[in-house]
């Protein structure tokens, strides 16, 4: 599945924010204290240091960016995944390579016929016959595009 520009930006912001939060939280903030007892025995204990106010504010901003970008990425992805009733019914009624081609088209929304042949590794004649069937059922539309066809979902 190909990501659009907005998905790429939101995923990038999410990953950069997570990385920066990790660096801030795990960059040697904790200090170790050793307590020596009378008998020569020592006890080691880690005491967390407090964050300065500017670091706390920066962490809050990063957390907001992280959650917003993750929400946008998930909501944009779910728009692609959700099918209309007609599409869901059509997928259930189709079988074999016809179902494979239609599912591919649902993911892409529109593509070139040669891309279907290349991506799904199906013979050119078979893809043409499948697209004829889907076109007759009113599920796809073919538009001449140079030496190939542009396939668009109806």
Secondary structure by P-SEA (a helix, b strand, c coil): ccccaaaaaaaaaaaaaaaaaaaaaccccbbbbbbbccccbbbbbbbbbbbcaaaaaaaaaaaaaaaaaaaaaaaaaaaaacccaaaaaaaaacccaaaaaaaaaaaaccccaaaaaaaacccaaaaaaaaaaaaaaccccccccccbbbbbcc
